[in-house]
Amino acid sequence: MDATLGIQDQPVIADVLPASAASFASLAQQRTVLLTTLRRDGTPVKTPVNIAVDGDRAFIRTWATAGKVKRIRNNPEVTIAPCTARGRPIGPAIPARARIRTGEESARAGRLLAGKYPILHGLLVPLGHWLRGNTTTHIELTRSTA
């Protein structure tokens, strides 16, 4: 999917910010961020995703069998950068650590996303996941200490 959008071949407009300078507060009003995960061979995969920020944590939603979930299970170190809806970066990347959430933490992430995007994540995405028979997965992002 990423290759068809032409996201991987786009030039990076800024370097990765050091953890001390990075904050998710700058992404609180951002609708879409570019999540960069790494394949086992180290190849970066960039995916535009919606984000909801809660203090020093951010949340994204996907389905359990998505490639990004598999890559995060293999290597939880990711970067996120503000971007356009089509995935063009518009700001510097922030190093983060991703964790797959379950139970009440996952439900809370779902409520945060539904609150920020009432139609998209409150109705359309959950309905699409249900119709396709997918299990919804929420991913928590925290600032990387590395």
C-alpha positions as CSV (number, residue, x, y, z in Angstrom):
1,M,0.0,0.0,0.0
2,D,2.8,2.4,0.9
3,A,4.5,2.0,-2.5
4,T,1.4,2.7,-4.4
5,L,1.1,6.1,-2.7
6,G,4.7,6.9,-3.4
7,I,5.4,7.6,0.2
8,Q,8.7,5.7,0.6
9,D,10.5,7.6,-2.1
10,Q,9.7,11.1,-0.9
11,P,12.6,13.1,0.4
12,V,12.9,13.7,4.1
13,I,12.6,17.4,4.9
14,A,14.1,17.3,8.4
15,D,16.2,15.1,10.5
16,V,14.9,13.1,13.5
17,L,14.7,15.3,16.6
18,P,16.6,14.2,19.7
19,A,14.4,12.7,22.4
20,S,15.1,15.7,24.7
21,A,13.7,18.1,22.1
22,A,10.8,16.0,21.0
23,S,7.3,16.3,22.4
24,F,3.9,15.0,21.4
25,A,2.3,18.3,22.4
26,S,3.3,19.6,19.0
27,L,1.3,16.8,17.4
28,A,-1.9,17.3,19.5
29,Q,-3.7,19.3,16.8
30,Q,-2.2,17.3,13.9
31,R,-4.7,15.1,12.1
32,T,-2.2,12.8,10.4
33,V,1.3,11.7,11.2
34,L,3.8,9.7,9.2
35,L,4.6,6.5,11.2
36,T,7.9,5.0,10.2
37,T,8.5,1.4,11.2
38,L,11.3,-0.9,10.2
39,R,11.2,-4.2,8.4
40,R,13.4,-7.1,9.6
41,D,16.1,-6.1,7.1
42,G,16.1,-2.5,8.3
43,T,14.1,-1.0,5.4
44,P,11.9,1.8,6.7
45,V,8.2,1.7,5.9
46,K,6.3,5.0,6.1
47,T,2.6,5.0,6.7
48,P,0.3,8.0,7.2
49,V,-2.0,7.4,10.3
50,N,-4.4,9.4,12.4
51,I,-3.2,10.2,15.9
52,A,-4.7,11.2,19.2
53,V,-2.4,12.7,21.9
54,D,-3.0,12.3,25.6
55,G,-0.3,14.0,27.7
56,D,3.1,12.3,27.0
57,R,1.4,9.4,25.0
58,A,-0.1,9.2,21.5
59,F,-2.4,6.6,20.1
60,I,-3.1,5.1,16.7
61,R,-5.5,2.5,15.5
62,T,-5.2,-0.3,12.9
63,W,-6.2,-3.9,12.5
64,A,-4.3,-6.8,14.2
65,T,-3.0,-8.3,11.0
66,A,-1.6,-5.1,9.5
67,G,2.0,-5.0,8.4
68,K,2.8,-2.1,10.8
69,V,1.6,-4.3,13.8
70,K,3.9,-7.1,12.7
71,R,6.8,-4.7,12.3
72,I,6.2,-3.1,15.7
73,R,6.2,-6.5,17.3
74,N,9.6,-7.2,15.8
75,N,11.0,-3.7,16.5
76,P,9.1,-1.2,18.7
77,E,11.4,1.7,17.8
78,V,9.5,4.0,15.4
79,T,9.5,7.6,14.3
80,I,6.5,9.9,13.8
81,A,6.4,13.1,11.9
82,P,3.6,15.5,11.1
83,C,2.4,15.0,7.5
84,T,-0.3,15.7,5.0
85,A,-3.2,13.2,4.6
86,R,-1.3,11.7,1.7
87,G,1.9,11.2,3.7
88,R,4.1,14.1,2.7
89,P,6.2,15.0,5.8
90,I,5.8,18.6,6.9
91,G,7.9,18.6,10.0
92,P,10.7,16.8,11.8
93,A,10.4,13.2,12.9
94,I,10.2,12.3,16.6
95,P,11.7,9.0,17.9
96,A,9.1,7.0,19.7
97,R,8.6,3.5,21.2
98,A,5.4,1.7,20.2
99,R,3.4,-0.7,22.4
100,I,0.4,-2.7,21.4
101,R,-2.4,-2.1,23.9
102,T,-5.1,-4.5,25.1
103,G,-8.1,-4.4,27.4
104,E,-9.0,-1.1,29.1
105,E,-6.0,0.7,27.7
106,S,-7.1,-0.2,24.2
107,A,-10.6,0.9,24.9
108,R,-9.4,4.2,26.3
109,A,-7.3,4.7,23.1
110,G,-10.4,4.0,21.0
111,R,-12.4,6.6,23.0
112,L,-9.6,9.2,22.5
113,L,-9.5,8.6,18.7
114,A,-13.3,8.6,18.5
115,G,-13.4,11.9,20.4
116,K,-10.9,13.6,18.0
117,Y,-12.4,12.0,14.9
118,P,-16.1,11.4,15.7
119,I,-17.2,10.3,12.2
120,L,-14.0,8.6,11.0
121,H,-12.9,6.7,14.2
122,G,-16.2,6.9,16.0
123,L,-18.1,5.2,13.2
124,L,-16.5,4.4,9.9
125,V,-13.2,2.7,10.9
126,P,-14.8,0.5,13.6
127,L,-17.6,-0.4,11.1
128,G,-15.0,-1.2,8.4
129,H,-13.0,-3.4,10.7
130,W,-16.2,-5.2,11.8
131,L,-17.4,-5.7,8.3
132,R,-14.1,-7.1,7.2
133,G,-13.9,-9.3,10.2
134,N,-10.7,-7.6,11.5
135,T,-9.7,-7.3,15.1
136,T,-9.0,-3.6,16.0
137,T,-5.6,-2.9,17.5
138,H,-4.6,0.2,19.3
139,I,-0.9,1.2,19.5
140,E,0.5,3.5,22.2
141,L,3.4,5.7,21.3
142,T,5.8,7.1,24.0
143,R,8.9,9.2,23.5
144,S,11.9,7.1,22.9
145,T,14.6,7.5,25.5
146,A,17.3,6.4,23.0
